[in-house]
Amino acid sequence: MGVLGKEIRMNRLMNQESGKLLAVAVDQAMARGIFEELMPIDRKLSEIVEGGPDAITMHKGIADTCFRKHAGKAGLILKASTFSPWQPNYDTWVTEVDEAVRLGADAISMGCIVGGDDQPEQLRNLGIISGQASQNGLPTIAHIYPRGNQIPEDEKGDWRHVAYAVRAGAELGIDIVKTKYTGDPDSFHKVVSSTPGKVVVAGGDIGNNVEDYFQMVYDVVEAGGAGITFGRIVWNNQNPTAIVKAFKNIIHENGTVNETIELYNELINQPANL
Ligand SMILES: O=C[C@H](O)COP(=O)(O)O
C-alpha cells in the first residue's frame, strides 16, 4: 500500500471527474530569460487562477511571495530545478523536498534532459528526488525531454527518443512525466504506451495559433495522454483566464475542438473577474 499523503496529494492534483491534469507553468523567467508578459507575475497568476487550472508550477520565491492568496484555489507544484539561458540543457537543483513540504506543495517537479553528456547526473538527480519525495508523501513530476547534444537535431522529435525520456522517468519512480508532443496522435499513443506512468505535454513556444493548440490537446487526450502543463501559450495570451477555461473544456469536459473554439471566442473579450 502506498503512502496516504501521496495519494491525497495526487487526488488533489488530478481532476476528480476526468482523472486528468491541467497545469500551468510560470517558471520560465529564470530558465529562458526575460519575457515581458511574465514580469507582472502577481497579476498573471491571478488571471491564470481565475481560469480554474488544477495546479500551477513555480519556483519557491514566487510561491512564497505571490501564491498565498490563491492557496486552496489551485494546486501548487514546486519546481526544484532550473536550466538557464546559458545552460539550456542542464537542470540543476534549486531546492529540495523539505522546502516543498513546508510551502504546502501538492507535488514537486524537476527538469531532466536526456540524450546529452549530462544525462547521467540529471537522471541521478531525478532518482534521488523521487525517493525523497516518496518518503515524504509528495508526488513527483519530471519535465523530461530528449534534447541532449548526442541526439541529432532532426531526430529530437522522434517518438522513440520521447518514449525513452518518459520511460526513464517512470523507471525512476516519477508519478507524472511531462514531455514534448510528438506531432501526431499515433506516434504519441506509442509514447504513452511505452510507460506505466502518466504522460502530460508542454506547450512550447508560441508560434501556432490557438486553434492548433486546441487540436493538439484534443489529440493528446485521445492518444491516452493525462493532460498538459502549458506555460507560454497560456500566459502570453491576451486573456489567460479564457484560454485556461478553453483547455479545461477539452481536458475535463470532453469538449470537441469546434466547441472549444466557440467557447474561446465568447470568452476572449471578457475581462477576468479579479
Ligand atoms: O515548465 C515549463 C514547461 O516546460 C511548460 O512551458 P511551455 O509550455 O512554455 O513550454
The ligand as an SDF file (V2000), in Angstrom:
LIG
                    3D

 10  9  0  0  0  0  0  0  0  0999 V2000
    7.9340   24.3670  -17.0500 O   0  0  0  0  0  0  0  0  0  0  0  0
    7.5050   24.7560  -18.1150 C   0  0  0  0  0  0  0  0  0  0  0  0
    7.0360   23.8510  -19.1380 C   0  0  0  0  0  0  0  0  0  0  0  0
    8.1090   23.4710  -19.9630 O   0  0  0  0  0  0  0  0  0  0  0  0
    5.9070   24.3490  -19.9610 C   0  0  0  0  0  0  0  0  0  0  0  0
    6.2130   25.5730  -20.5310 O   0  0  0  0  0  0  0  0  0  0  0  0
    5.9240   25.9040  -22.0640 P   0  0  0  0  0  0  0  0  0  0  0  0
    4.5110   25.4920  -22.3510 O   0  0  0  0  0  0  0  0  0  0  0  0
    6.1220   27.3850  -22.1510 O   0  0  0  0  0  0  0  0  0  0  0  0
    6.9050   25.1100  -22.8730 O   0  0  0  0  0  0  0  0  0  0  0  0
  1  2  2  0
  2  3  1  0
  3  4  1  0
  3  5  1  0
  5  6  1  0
  6  7  1  0
  7  8  2  0
  7  9  1  0
  7 10  1  0
M  END
$$$$
